[in-house]
Amino acid sequence: MIEYNLALPNGFGTFLEQLVLHYQLPVQLNCIVTRIDASSSDSIVRLSIRDGRTLQCKYVLITIPLGCLKARSI
């Protein structure tokens, strides 16, 4: 996994908007993911969505409130 540290003076939302526009990325927002499967050798991440869909992705950005992570509630 590659990790980077960035200073984002206009905020993370603005950064993501520009990234999506520049690269014309397909983005799914407000999806409740019930399962993440990154075990495949083909470098594809499979997401099971609460509404029954399965998404296949090269990259996934997951936003989880820090409080949830600290509480280990997920």
MODELLER restraints for C-alpha pairs under 7 A, 6 or more apart:
rsr = mdl.restraints
at = mdl.atoms
rsr.add(forms.Gaussian(group=physical.xy_distance, feature=features.Distance(at['CA:31:A'], at['CA:49:A']), mean=6.51, stdev=0.5))
rsr.add(forms.Gaussian(group=physical.xy_distance, feature=features.Distance(at['CA:32:A'], at['CA:49:A']), mean=5.73, stdev=0.5))
rsr.add(forms.Gaussian(group=physical.xy_distance, feature=features.Distance(at['CA:32:A'], at['CA:50:A']), mean=5.57, stdev=0.5))
rsr.add(forms.Gaussian(group=physical.xy_distance, feature=features.Distance(at['CA:33:A'], at['CA:47:A']), mean=6.49, stdev=0.5))
rsr.add(forms.Gaussian(group=physical.xy_distance, feature=features.Distance(at['CA:33:A'], at['CA:48:A']), mean=5.76, stdev=0.5))
rsr.add(forms.Gaussian(group=physical.xy_distance, feature=features.Distance(at['CA:33:A'], at['CA:49:A']), mean=4.51, stdev=0.5))
rsr.add(forms.Gaussian(group=physical.xy_distance, feature=features.Distance(at['CA:33:A'], at['CA:50:A']), mean=5.98, stdev=0.5))
rsr.add(forms.Gaussian(group=physical.xy_distance, feature=features.Distance(at['CA:34:A'], at['CA:48:A']), mean=5.55, stdev=0.5))
rsr.add(forms.Gaussian(group=physical.xy_distance, feature=features.Distance(at['CA:34:A'], at['CA:49:A']), mean=5.67, stdev=0.5))
rsr.add(forms.Gaussian(group=physical.xy_distance, feature=features.Distance(at['CA:34:A'], at['CA:50:A']), mean=5.87, stdev=0.5))
rsr.add(forms.Gaussian(group=physical.xy_distance, feature=features.Distance(at['CA:35:A'], at['CA:47:A']), mean=5.76, stdev=0.5))
rsr.add(forms.Gaussian(group=physical.xy_distance, feature=features.Distance(at['CA:35:A'], at['CA:48:A']), mean=4.98, stdev=0.5))
rsr.add(forms.Gaussian(group=physical.xy_distance, feature=features.Distance(at['CA:36:A'], at['CA:46:A']), mean=5.96, stdev=0.5))
rsr.add(forms.Gaussian(group=physical.xy_distance, feature=features.Distance(at['CA:36:A'], at['CA:47:A']), mean=4.82, stdev=0.5))
rsr.add(forms.Gaussian(group=physical.xy_distance, feature=features.Distance(at['CA:36:A'], at['CA:48:A']), mean=6.58, stdev=0.5))
rsr.add(forms.Gaussian(group=physical.xy_distance, feature=features.Distance(at['CA:37:A'], at['CA:45:A']), mean=5.73, stdev=0.5))
rsr.add(forms.Gaussian(group=physical.xy_distance, feature=features.Distance(at['CA:37:A'], at['CA:46:A']), mean=5.06, stdev=0.5))
rsr.add(forms.Gaussian(group=physical.xy_distance, feature=features.Distance(at['CA:37:A'], at['CA:47:A']), mean=6.39, stdev=0.5))
rsr.add(forms.Gaussian(group=physical.xy_distance, feature=features.Distance(at['CA:38:A'], at['CA:44:A']), mean=6.69, stdev=0.5))
rsr.add(forms.Gaussian(group=physical.xy_distance, feature=features.Distance(at['CA:38:A'], at['CA:45:A']), mean=4.62, stdev=0.5))
rsr.add(forms.Gaussian(group=physical.xy_distance, feature=features.Distance(at['CA:38:A'], at['CA:46:A']), mean=6.49, stdev=0.5))
rsr.add(forms.Gaussian(group=physical.xy_distance, feature=features.Distance(at['CA:43:A'], at['CA:58:A']), mean=6.74, stdev=0.5))
rsr.add(forms.Gaussian(group=physical.xy_distance, feature=features.Distance(at['CA:44:A'], at['CA:56:A']), mean=6.27, stdev=0.5))
rsr.add(forms.Gaussian(group=physical.xy_distance, feature=features.Distance(at['CA:44:A'], at['CA:57:A']), mean=5.56, stdev=0.5))
rsr.add(forms.Gaussian(group=physical.xy_distance, feature=features.Distance(at['CA:44:A'], at['CA:58:A']), mean=5.16, stdev=0.5))
rsr.add(forms.Gaussian(group=physical.xy_distance, feature=features.Distance(at['CA:45:A'], at['CA:56:A']), mean=5.71, stdev=0.5))
rsr.add(forms.Gaussian(group=physical.xy_distance, feature=features.Distance(at['CA:45:A'], at['CA:57:A']), mean=5.11, stdev=0.5))
rsr.add(forms.Gaussian(group=physical.xy_distance, feature=features.Distance(at['CA:45:A'], at['CA:58:A']), mean=6.16, stdev=0.5))
rsr.add(forms.Gaussian(group=physical.xy_distance, feature=features.Distance(at['CA:46:A'], at['CA:54:A']), mean=6.69, stdev=0.5))
rsr.add(forms.Gaussian(group=physical.xy_distance, feature=features.Distance(at['CA:46:A'], at['CA:55:A']), mean=5.64, stdev=0.5))
rsr.add(forms.Gaussian(group=physical.xy_distance, feature=features.Distance(at['CA:46:A'], at['CA:56:A']), mean=4.61, stdev=0.5))
rsr.add(forms.Gaussian(group=physical.xy_distance, feature=features.Distance(at['CA:46:A'], at['CA:57:A']), mean=6.35, stdev=0.5))
rsr.add(forms.Gaussian(group=physical.xy_distance, feature=features.Distance(at['CA:47:A'], at['CA:54:A']), mean=5.50, stdev=0.5))
rsr.add(forms.Gaussian(group=physical.xy_distance, feature=features.Distance(at['CA:47:A'], at['CA:55:A']), mean=5.06, stdev=0.5))
rsr.add(forms.Gaussian(group=physical.xy_distance, feature=features.Distance(at['CA:47:A'], at['CA:56:A']), mean=6.45, stdev=0.5))
rsr.add(forms.Gaussian(group=physical.xy_distance, feature=features.Distance(at['CA:48:A'], at['CA:54:A']), mean=4.64, stdev=0.5))
rsr.add(forms.Gaussian(group=physical.xy_distance, feature=features.Distance(at['CA:48:A'], at['CA:55:A']), mean=6.61, stdev=0.5))
rsr.add(forms.Gaussian(group=physical.xy_distance, feature=features.Distance(at['CA:68:A'], at['CA:74:A']), mean=6.77, stdev=0.5))
